[in-house]
Amino acid sequence: METKDLIELEFNGYKVYGLSRGSIETGSTLGIFVMFPGNDVTVYFYFNNMKPEYRNFESVNDYKKQRDQFIEEYTKYLTTCKDE
């Protein structure tokens, strides 16, 4: 993994914690993240690696950009949900 320390990210007011690889060349899992949006809900994100001919990112920075964009859009949607 990129770091043994926990990564803390924030998107749309939600904290997201995880671990992420520093390279896309090895490993089947690029990152594992978790968030606790409330109402006793836990959301896990697993970002899996693929063979170069199948993946849609070309570098670790491109992967991180797509990862962050996905979590950004996911949490943006959560802000539109009503508590029930």
C-alpha positions as CSV (number, residue, x, y, z in Angstrom):
1,M,0.0,0.0,0.0
2,E,1.0,3.6,-0.5
3,T,1.2,4.2,3.2
4,K,0.7,2.3,6.3
5,D,-1.0,5.3,7.8
6,L,-4.7,5.8,7.3
7,I,-5.7,8.3,4.6
8,E,-8.4,10.7,5.6
9,L,-10.3,12.4,2.8
10,E,-13.4,14.7,2.9
11,F,-16.1,15.0,0.3
12,N,-19.3,17.0,0.6
13,G,-19.0,17.1,4.4
14,Y,-18.3,13.3,4.7
15,K,-15.1,11.9,6.0
16,V,-13.7,8.9,4.2
17,Y,-10.9,6.8,5.6
18,G,-8.7,4.2,3.8
19,L,-5.5,2.8,2.4
20,S,-4.3,3.1,-1.2
21,R,-1.5,1.6,-3.2
22,G,1.3,3.8,-4.5
23,S,1.5,1.9,-7.8
24,I,-0.9,0.4,-10.3
25,E,1.6,-2.2,-11.5
26,T,1.1,-4.8,-8.8
27,G,-1.7,-6.0,-6.6
28,S,-5.3,-6.8,-7.2
29,T,-6.7,-4.2,-4.9
30,L,-5.7,-0.5,-5.4
31,G,-7.5,0.9,-2.4
32,I,-10.0,0.1,0.4
33,F,-12.0,3.0,1.9
34,V,-14.8,3.3,4.5
35,M,-17.2,6.0,5.5
36,F,-19.9,6.4,8.1
37,P,-22.6,8.6,6.7
38,G,-24.9,8.3,9.7
39,N,-28.0,6.3,10.7
40,D,-25.8,3.4,11.7
41,V,-24.7,2.9,8.1
42,T,-21.2,1.9,7.0
43,V,-20.2,2.2,3.4
44,Y,-17.1,0.3,2.1
45,F,-15.3,1.2,-1.2
46,Y,-13.0,-1.4,-2.8
47,F,-11.1,-0.2,-5.8
48,N,-9.8,-3.2,-7.7
49,N,-6.9,-3.3,-10.2
50,M,-7.2,-4.7,-13.7
51,K,-4.9,-5.8,-16.4
52,P,-3.6,-2.8,-18.4
53,E,-5.6,-3.7,-21.5
54,Y,-8.9,-3.5,-19.5
55,R,-8.4,-0.6,-17.1
56,N,-9.4,3.0,-17.9
57,F,-6.6,4.7,-16.1
58,E,-3.0,4.9,-17.1
59,S,-1.1,6.0,-14.0
60,V,-1.5,6.0,-10.2
61,N,-2.4,9.7,-10.3
62,D,-5.1,8.9,-12.9
63,Y,-6.5,6.2,-10.7
64,K,-6.5,8.5,-7.7
65,K,-8.3,11.2,-9.7
66,Q,-11.0,8.7,-10.8
67,R,-11.2,7.3,-7.3
68,D,-11.8,10.8,-5.8
69,Q,-14.2,11.7,-8.5
70,F,-16.3,8.6,-7.8
71,I,-16.4,9.2,-4.0
72,E,-17.2,12.9,-4.7
73,E,-20.2,12.0,-6.9
74,Y,-21.3,9.3,-4.4
75,T,-21.2,11.7,-1.4
76,K,-22.9,14.5,-3.5
77,Y,-25.8,12.1,-4.1
78,L,-26.0,11.3,-0.4
79,T,-26.5,15.0,0.4
80,T,-29.7,14.8,-1.6
81,C,-31.1,11.9,0.4
82,K,-33.5,12.5,3.2
83,D,-33.3,10.9,6.6
84,E,-36.2,8.5,7.2
